[in-house]
Amino acid sequence: MGMQPQCLQLDSVLQTVSVLEAVIRRSFGPDGGQVLFTRDTGQTLLTRHGTRILAALRLEHPLARMVVECVRRHSSGTGDGSKTFVLLLAALLREIQKHTQKAHREGAGAKRLAEALLAFGLDKLSDVITVGVAPHGSSLSDTHTPGQTDTHTLWCLLSAFLHTRISPTHAEIISQLTCELLSHWSCHGDFINEHFPALHTAVSGFPIGCSRLLEGQVIHADFSSPLPLRNHGPIRALVVTEPLEPSLLIGGTVLELGGANRGIESVCVRLGRGLDSVCVILQHLGVSLLLSSVRQSESVLAAVGRYGVCVLECVCEDDLSLFSVLKDRGRPHSLVVCGLTEGQTEQSVCAVRDALHMLRTTWGPKHRTRATERTARTDVMESCCVISVGGTFEFLLHHTLLQHTHANMALLSVPRQIYSHNRRRYLEAHAHTLSCIRNHGNSPDPPETSAVLAVDGSMFESGSGSGVESVSCKYQLILAVLQCLRSLLSVDTVIHANTSTLSHTCQREEDDD
């Protein structure tokens, strides 16, 4: 039948994931660079965004595609952790391989370990993080104004996040603009997430420094009728989703009428008067701008133009949806993202979109993945907890796991990669975190200082503008990795089938159903 079964061993699974790890590692951490992809068409892609790097690879092995799909699903929900996902997955596979080789039960033992790790993650991990990590973090909420976000902490969170996706100069500018955008919407980012396609405009050919926040909504369409130069004052707009002119008068329609020519003239006169009636209504309502989702006829443009009404045709659904709800949201503000090239601009836009997804995950328990819906505790999500960057989360969780569960989840592979350029920095960061644990214990008050990593890789105190990351995103990342690990090790055999055989098999199964 053209099928080639291949029995999977743990070594082959690890080898496949290690190849992805080697690609990701080059863009990970503060010293991570950008990856340049070239296509057969001559197009290039320059990025350090983990999900985009993985998506650009031409993968033939089904396990590799399976891992990339797991990363994509996780990243699309939380906007964060695609590179850490691959690094942690590879480290866990190596730990499992070491453990099962010693016990001489590699196959079944690896599956049981993966099942046990996932069960632990779903049932106990939230409690462990609440006890051992959260007390050493801080809240994204303003302690002086309940219900409001601490602006400085928000900037630290966004800045650290964006530095892993775009260049430092671009990250500083985009972080500030995103903070300003969020400050104009008292909705914890939900509204901005939903309407982000209409709340931003990408402009290529200008430096990133030209990016700015504009008051108002930017409509992505051209004027179909001239804009009067006289001062209108406040503009009243109307949304139209259908042609204003009856279909009988639209060009290309063949109309056959019996009788004398006088009958045709009377029909045209009645329809023409219908347009005048519509224009009179628009004038009575004070409408001076028509936003149309469809293209209007030349007669409509001419008719409304005589009454001083401008028309924007083919306005996209995102813009119309945002316009329809703005009456209840106060004054809108739109983000204009500039870049010298289209790829550079697109990279910044994707980084902002991911940052908004990350903030949604950080802010409230109502935005949970399927994995977190199965957990009994939600303390981590409810607290809007953030922790200093630079491996602090992994150091704290690793220490807590050893103290309370005697388990090792390969967490230290992440900070080791962060400080791969300087082993001494890794040891200093680890020692500093342990010192914070000894000095503060499990006190609910966060420590005054913590081990953090600056943009240039140097250590500094958290009070001087350090970066932070979301504890909730880290928690969901670990759960997603454990689920992917269980799925990978549940595969016993890979069958390579040609397209015709696979289509025939699927069709036969559908017929049987």
VENHULIN-V373448 format. One record per backbone hydrogen bond with DSSP energy under -0.5 kcal/mol. CO is the residue of the C=O (numbers start at 0). NH is the residue of the N-H. E is the energy in kcal/mol with one decimal. If there is no record, write none. Layout:
CO&NH&E + CO&NH&E
This chain:
2&4&-0.5 + 3&495&-1.6 + 5&493&-3.0 + 8&12&-1.8 + 9&13&-2.6 + 10&14&-2.5 + 11&15&-2.0 + 12&16&-2.2 + 13&17&-2.5 + 14&18&-1.5 + 15&19&-1.2 + 16&20&-2.3 + 17&21&-2.3 + 18&22&-1.3 + 19&23&-2.3 + 20&24&-2.8 + 21&25&-0.6 + 22&25&-0.6 + 23&26&-1.9 + 24&27&-1.2 + 25&32&-2.4 + 28&31&-1.5 + 34&36&-0.6 + 34&46&-2.2 + 36&44&-2.4 + 38&41&-1.8 + 42&38&-2.6 + 44&36&-3.0 + 44&46&-0.6 + 46&34&-3.6 + 47&49&-0.6 + 48&52&-2.2 + 49&53&-2.3 + 50&54&-2.4 + 51&55&-1.4 + 52&56&-0.6 + 53&56&-1.0 + 56&58&-1.1 + 60&64&-2.0 + 61&65&-2.0 + 62&66&-2.3 + 63&67&-2.4 + 64&68&-2.1 + 65&69&-1.9 + 66&70&-2.5 + 67&71&-2.5 + 68&72&-2.4 + 69&73&-2.1 + 70&74&-2.9 + 71&75&-2.5 + 72&76&-1.1 + 73&77&-2.3 + 74&78&-2.7 + 80&84&-2.2 + 81&85&-1.3 + 82&86&-2.0 + 83&87&-2.9 + 84&88&-2.2 + 85&89&-2.3 + 86&90&-2.1 + 87&91&-2.4 + 88&92&-2.0 + 89&93&-1.8 + 90&94&-2.1 + 91&95&-2.5 + 92&96&-2.2 + 93&97&-2.3 + 94&98&-2.3 + 95&99&-2.7 + 96&100&-2.1 + 97&101&-1.6 + 98&102&-1.4 + 99&103&-0.7 + 99&104&-1.9 + 104&108&-1.1 + 105&109&-2.0 + 106&110&-1.5 + 107&111&-2.3 + 108&112&-2.3 + 109&113&-2.2 + 110&114&-2.4 + 111&115&-2.5 + 112&116&-2.6 + 113&117&-2.2 + 114&118&-2.4 + 115&119&-2.4 + 116&120&-2.5 + 117&121&-2.4 + 118&122&-2.0 + 119&123&-2.9 + 119&124&-1.6 + 123&127&-2.1 + 124&128&-2.6 + 125&129&-2.3 + 126&130&-2.0 + 127&131&-3.0 + 128&132&-2.2 + 128&133&-2.5 + 132&135&-1.9 + 133&136&-2.0 + 137&385&-3.1 + 139&149&-2.7 + 144&147&-2.1 + 147&141&-3.2 + 148&150&-0.6 + 149&153&-2.4 + 150&154&-2.2 + 151&155&-2.3 + 152&156&-2.2 + 153&157&-2.6 + 154&158&-2.9 + 155&159&-1.9 + 155&467&-0.9 + 156&160&-1.9 + 157&161&-2.9 + 158&162&-1.8 + 159&163&-0.5 + 160&163&-1.1 + 161&164&-1.7 + 161&165&-2.5 + 164&47&-0.6 + 166&170&-2.8 + 167&171&-2.0 + 168&172&-1.6 + 169&173&-2.8 + 170&174&-2.4 + 171&175&-1.8 + 172&176&-2.1 + 173&177&-2.5 + 174&178&-2.2 + 175&179&-2.1 + 176&180&-2.5 + 177&181&-2.5 + 178&182&-1.9 + 179&183&-0.8 + 180&183&-0.9 + 181&184&-1.5 + 184&186&-1.7 + 186&189&-1.9 + 188&192&-2.8 + 189&193&-2.1 + 190&194&-2.0 + 191&195&-0.7 + 192&195&-0.6 + 194&197&-1.2 + 194&198&-1.1 + 195&198&-0.7 + 195&199&-0.6 + 198&334&-3.0 + 200&336&-2.6 + 202&338&-1.4 + 206&209&-1.9 + 207&210&-1.8 + 211&213&-0.5 + 211&335&-2.9 + 213&333&-3.1 + 216&218&-0.6 + 217&219&-0.6 + 218&220&-1.8 + 221&312&-0.8 + 225&227&-0.6 + 229&231&-0.6 + 233&235&-0.5 + 234&236&-0.6 + 235&287&-2.5 + 235&288&-1.4 + 237&290&-3.0 + 239&292&-2.4 + 245&248&-1.8 + 246&249&-0.9 + 249&252&-1.5 + 252&254&-0.6 + 253&255&-0.5 + 254&256&-0.5 + 259&262&-1.4 + 259&263&-0.6 + 260&264&-1.8 + 261&265&-1.9 + 262&266&-1.8 + 263&267&-2.1 + 264&268&-2.1 + 265&269&-2.3 + 266&270&-2.3 + 267&271&-2.4 + 268&272&-2.5 + 269&273&-1.5 + 270&274&-1.4 + 271&275&-1.8 + 272&276&-2.1 + 273&277&-1.8 + 274&278&-2.3 + 275&279&-2.2 + 276&280&-1.9 + 277&281&-2.3 + 278&282&-2.4 + 279&283&-2.4 + 280&284&-2.1 + 281&285&-0.6 + 281&286&-2.4 + 282&285&-0.7 + 287&309&-2.4 + 288&237&-2.1 + 288&290&-0.5 + 289&291&-0.7 + 289&311&-3.0 + 290&239&-3.1 + 291&314&-2.5 + 293&313&-0.6 + 296&300&-2.1 + 297&301&-2.4 + 298&302&-2.4 + 299&303&-2.8 + 300&304&-1.6 + 301&305&-1.5 + 302&306&-0.6 + 303&306&-0.6 + 303&308&-2.5 + 304&307&-1.7 + 309&289&-2.8 + 310&223&-3.1 + 310&224&-0.8 + 310&312&-0.5 + 311&291&-3.0 + 315&319&-2.0 + 316&320&-2.6 + 317&321&-2.1 + 318&322&-2.4 + 319&323&-2.1 + 320&324&-0.8 + 321&324&-0.8 + 321&325&-0.8 + 322&325&-0.6 + 324&327&-1.4 + 325&328&-1.8 + 331&215&-3.2 + 333&213&-3.0 + 333&335&-0.5 + 334&200&-2.5 + 334&336&-0.6 + 335&211&-1.6 + 335&337&-0.6 + 336&202&-2.9 + 338&204&-2.0 + 338&205&-1.3 + 340&344&-2.2 + 341&345&-2.6 + 342&346&-2.1 + 343&347&-1.7 + 344&348&-2.2 + 345&349&-2.6 + 346&350&-1.9 + 347&351&-2.1 + 348&352&-2.4 + 349&353&-2.5 + 350&354&-2.2 + 351&355&-2.1 + 352&356&-1.8 + 353&357&-2.5 + 354&358&-2.3 + 355&359&-2.1 + 356&360&-1.9 + 357&361&-2.1 + 358&362&-2.5 + 360&363&-0.6 + 363&366&-1.2 + 365&367&-0.9 + 368&372&-1.5 + 369&373&-0.6 + 370&373&-1.1 + 371&374&-1.2 + 377&381&-2.2 + 378&382&-1.5 + 379&384&-0.8 + 380&383&-0.8 + 383&139&-2.1 + 384&470&-2.2 + 384&471&-0.6 + 385&137&-2.5 + 386&468&-2.7 + 390&394&-2.7 + 391&395&-2.6 + 392&396&-2.7 + 393&397&-2.4 + 394&398&-2.2 + 395&399&-2.4 + 396&400&-2.6 + 397&401&-1.9 + 398&402&-1.9 + 399&403&-2.4 + 400&404&-2.2 + 400&405&-1.5 + 400&406&-1.2 + 409&412&-1.2 + 410&413&-1.7 + 410&414&-0.6 + 411&415&-2.0 + 412&416&-1.4 + 413&417&-2.0 + 414&418&-2.5 + 416&419&-1.2 + 418&421&-1.7 + 421&425&-1.3 + 422&426&-1.9 + 423&427&-2.4 + 424&428&-2.7 + 425&429&-2.5 + 426&430&-2.5 + 427&431&-2.4 + 428&432&-2.2 + 429&433&-2.2 + 430&434&-2.0 + 431&435&-2.0 + 432&436&-1.9 + 433&437&-2.3 + 434&438&-2.4 + 435&439&-2.2 + 436&440&-2.5 + 439&442&-2.1 + 449&451&-0.6 + 451&453&-0.5 + 453&456&-1.5 + 457&453&-2.3 + 460&463&-1.5 + 461&464&-0.7 + 461&465&-0.9 + 466&388&-1.8 + 468&386&-2.6 + 469&473&-1.5 + 470&474&-2.5 + 471&475&-2.4 + 472&476&-2.0 + 473&477&-2.1 + 474&478&-1.9 + 475&479&-2.3 + 476&480&-2.4 + 477&481&-2.5 + 478&482&-2.1 + 479&483&-2.2 + 480&484&-2.7 + 481&485&-2.2 + 482&486&-2.1 + 483&487&-2.6 + 484&488&-2.3 + 485&489&-0.6 + 486&489&-0.6 + 487&490&-1.3 + 489&491&-0.5 + 491&7&-2.8 + 493&5&-2.2 + 493&495&-0.6 + 494&496&-0.7 + 495&3&-1.5 + 497&501&-2.4 + 498&502&-2.6 + 499&503&-2.2 + 500&504&-2.3 + 501&505&-2.5 + 502&506&-2.4 + 503&507&-2.1 + 504&508&-2.1 + 505&509&-2.1 + 506&510&-2.2 + 507&511&-2.3 + 508&512&-2.2
